[in-house]
Amino acid sequence: MQLRIPGPTPCPPEVLQAMSRQMINHRGKEFGELIHSVTAKLKDLFQTKNDVFLLTASGTGGMEAAIVNTLSSGDRVLAVSNGFFGERFADIAECYGAEVKRLSFEWGEPVDPEAVRQALKADPEIKAVLVTHNETSTGVTNDLGSISTIAKGFDKLILVDAISGLGSIDLPVDAWQCDVVITASQKGWMVPPGLAMVSVSDKAWQAHAEAKMPRYYWDFTKARSYLEKGQTPWTPSVPTFFGLAVSLDMMLTEGLPNIFARHARVASLARSRAKSNGLSLFPDEKYASNTVTAIKAPERLNVAKLLQILRDEHDVVLAGGQGNLSGKIFRIGHLGWVTEDDIKEVLEIITKVLPRARS
């Protein structure tokens, strides 16, 4: 099967093999060695010296953890959104009582860093900026480096949803002064769902000391104290740890520059092949993501029918549009364990099937 959605992504055989081993005591020495090893390797790939924690959760759990560990009810928050997942980040903050100011952009357009500057200048009471680095729903990568520089110019916390970008697209956590950065195992890390990974800066720890939002399962203080003992506060997804240990070694062997270059090549191929076959990209190519390509549905194309034919007849699984983009776009995921040949095959099949999916 060609699973080409933005997550879960395909897993290398070595990862799946590692996950099939027998369970171990998550309070024992063997797990302690495992979690310390995995955490150290994640720090390298996050490009950070900050604390990094592994939470047994989806990426959304990591987003919630970022909110509840750094904010209090009533805190003013600037939620910068240009898609489905930016809106989710804002919704989580609102759910916990933050006073959320939404700075929204057209879906398919990038965040304008200058608009972030103006919003922060107009409201000095804002405590934190929420931003999605790579907006999976639209295939757009935002200029996080510039956004973070602006936020730090106003001395704000910056909480980053990097779920579908980190490990595939360059995001130097320390160089960009990001305070909490979230990713998840089922994306570019080549492992099944089960773990959210978060980095926490010194400034985020300072905010954490004052934060009063309710937290129990997500508490970073508990995560830190248990990590010192080589444990997690709650029962972890042990098989996902086994798989991640293998995938991290694969990534470190390939090297971050090579990983980023491979994703750029694959994405460029996906975009060029789509355009050469008469398809149009949804976002401007200048901002197009290197982990997911969003394609406009041509006139009279029935997206649901296209996805069904690809799945049922060719074992190719793509993603449709989310929210108000349902039926208007389809998306090809190309992150993690992916090569140019994978994408060539997928685009060839899409081209063959397209005429049959027109209404």
N, C-alpha and C positions, 0 to 999 in steps of 0.2 A: 504493500500500500504506500502511496505517496501522500503522507499527512502533511499538508501545507497550509495549516492554520497558524495564527500567531501564538499558539500554545493551547494545550500541551504540544510539545514538539517531539520529533522522533528521538529515540535514545540509541546510542551505540550498543552493540552486542555486549561489549565488556561491562558496560554499566548495568545492563539487565542481568548479566551473569552474577555480578557482585551482589545485586539485590536479592538473589535467590538463596543466599546463605542462611544458616540458622540464626535465630535471634541470640542476642547477648544481654547481659545484665546492664541496664542503662544507669545503674548506680555503681558499676564496677570499674576496675582498672582499665580494661580493654576499651570500654566506651570513652573513658576519660582521655586516653591517648588519642582516640579517633576524633573527638570534638576539638581538642587542642590543635591537632594537625590540620583539620579542615578549617578551623577559624583562622589560623595563621596564613593558609593559602588564600582564603577569601580576602584577607587584608591586602595581599599582594595584588589581587585582581580588582579589588575596589580602588586600588591606588591610594590607600589610606593607612594612617597610624592610629586612627580612632578605634574605639571599641566596635566590635562586630558581633552580633548575636544571631543565632539560628532559632527561629520560632516555628513550631509545628503548626502550619497555617497556609492558606493561600496568600497571594500577594495582597489581597484586600485586608486580610488580617494584619499584615505589616503596615498598611496605610492607617488602619485604626490604631495600632500600637504607636505610631508616630504622633498621632493627634493626642491620645490620652496621656502620653508620657511627658508632653511638653507644654500643654495648655490647660487653662482653667475655664470653667463656664463663664461667659461674658467677655472673654478675650476677643479683641478685634483681629480678624484674620483676612488677608487678601488671598482669595482663591482665583488663580489664573487658569482659565480653562479655554481650550479650543477643541473639545471633543468629549466623548462619552466618559472617559476615565478621569478627565479633569473635573467633570461634574460630579462624579462619584466621590472624589476627594473632598469637594465642598460639602456634599451631602453628609459625609461622615462627621465633619467638623460641626455642622449644624445640629446633627443628632445629639451631640454631646454638649450642646449649649453655647458653642462659640458664636460670636456675632460675625457672620460671614459677609464680606463684601465681594461680590463676584465680578471679576474683570473678564468678560467673555468675548471671544473672537469667533468669527465665522468658522464653522467646521470645514476643515480643509485648508484653512489659512494658518500661518504660524503666529505665535504670540509675538507682539511688538514690544521689545524691551523698553522702548521709550514710553509706551503707555503704562508700563509697570512703574517707571520712574515718576510719572505724573500722578499716578494713583497714590503712591507712597508719600509724595510731597504734599498732596492734598489732605492726607489723613495721618498725622503723626502718631495717633494712638494705635495704629496697626502693630501687632506684635510679631506676626509670622506671615510668611508667604508660602502658599502651597502651589506647586507646579509639577506638571507631568513633562518629563524629558522627552519621551518618545510616545506620541499619542497613537496607540494601536488602532483605534477606531477609524482614523482618517489617513494613516500612513504618513504622518508629519513628525519630523524631529525638530523640537524647539531649540532656540539658541540659549541653552541653559547657562553657559559660561557668562554671557552678557547679563542675563536676568539675575544670576547670583551676585555678580559684581555690583549691580545696582542695589539689590536688597542689602548687601553688606555695607554699601555706602550710607544707608539709612540705619545700620545696626539692627537689622531684623533677622529673626530666625528664618532659615529656608529649609522647608521639608519637601523632599523630592520623591515623586513616584518615578522610579527608574526601572520598573518591573520588566518591560519589554526591550530595554536598551542596554542596561549594564551587563558587561561581559561580552557584548557584541558591537557596541558603539562606544567610542572613547568618552569616558566620563571620569576625569581625575578628581576624585572626591575632595582630597585635601587642597589641591591647587585651586579648585573652584569654591572652597570654603562652604561646602554643603553640610548642613547640620544633622539632618537625618535623611538617609538615602535607603530606599526600599527596592528589593528585587525578589524574585521567586524562582524556585528550582526548575519549574516546567517551561521556562523560556530559553534563553541562550545558554543555560547551564547544562543542557542535554540530560536532564534527570526528570523522572515523573513528578507530578504534583506532590506536595507534602511539606515543603519548607519555604518559609519566607526568611530572607536574610536582610538585616538592617545594620547600618553603621550609625554611630552616635558620637557627635563631637563634644568637646568640652563645653561649648556654649549651650548645646542641647542638654547636657547634664545640669548646667546652672538653671536652665528653665525647668528641668525635671524636678529639681529640689523645691520649686515653688508651685508646680502644677497641682491642681486640685480636682481634675476630672477623675471620675471613678475608674480604677483599674485593678485587676487581680491577675488574670491569666497573662495579661500583656505587660506586666510591670517590669521595666528595665532594671530596677534595683534588684529584684529577685533573679533576673537573668544573669546579671553581673556576679552576684554572690555565688550562684550555683556554678557558673562557668569557672570560677576560681577553684572549685572542687572537682572540675571535669565532668559536670553534670548539667542538665537542664532542670528548671523548676518542676516541670510536668513531664509526663511520659512522652518522649519524642518519637517521631517517625523513624525508627531505627533503620529500616531498609533504605529509606531515602538518603540517610547519612552514608550508608555503604556505597550507594551509587554515586553520590556527590564526591566522595573521596577519590573515586576513579576518574570522574569527569574533570575534576580540578587538576589532577595530574596531566590529563590529556591537554587541557587548556594551557597549563604552564609550559608543557613541552612545545606546543605550537608557538606560544608567546603572544602577548597582547597585540603588538604591532601587526603580526601576521593574521591574527583573528580579525582585527578591524579591517585589514586590507581584503581578506577573503569575503567578509560580509559586504564590503563596498563593491567588489567585483560581481558578486552574485546579484546584488540589488541592481547594479548598472545593467547587467544582462537581462534581468527581469523587465526593467523599464524599456530598454531598447527593443527587445523582442516583442513586447506588447505593442509598442508604437509602430513597429514595422508591420505588424499584422492588423493595423487600422484601429487599434484601441487607444483610448485617451486616459492618461493618468488623472486621478482625482485631484491631488494637490499639485501645486507648481513644483516642477522637478527640482528647483533650487532647495526645496525644503523636504524633499521626499526621504522617507525613512530607509535605512539600510537593513531593516529587519522585517518590514512588511510593505508590500506594494498594493496600494488601493487603486482600483481601475473603475472608471465610470462605466455604468451599464449603457451600451449603445442603444439607440432608439429601437423600441419594440423587443428588447431582450428581456426575457423572463428569467430573472436571476435565480429564483428557486428551482426552475426547471433545469437551468445550466448546472447548478450544483448537484442536482439529483442525477443527471446523466453522467457527470464526471464521477460521482461516487459509485453509482450502481454498475456502470459499464466499464469504467477504467480504473477503479480503485484510487482515484485522485480526490482528496478531500480539501476543499477550500472553504473560506469563511465569507459570509454575506455581510451586508452593512448592519450597523447597530443603531438603535434609536431611530431618529428621523432619516437616517441613511438606508434603512431597510428597503431592499428592492432597487436601490439607486446605484450601489457599488458592489463589487466583490473584491475580496482581499486574498493575496497570496503571501503566506508566511514563509520567510527564508531566514531563520535564525537558529543558531546552535549547530547541530550536526547536519550541514547542508553544503552542497557543492554546485558548481556551474552546471554539471550534467543533470542534476536533479531538476533544476529550473528549466533547462532546455526541453527536457521531456514533458514537463508540465505545460509549458507554453505551446508546444506542438500539439498536445492533446486538446487544449482549450481552443486553439485555432480550428481544429477539425470539428469540434463539437458545436461551436458557436451558431452556425446556421440552423441547426436543429432546435435551438433554444429560443428562437425568435417567434414571437406570437403574431 
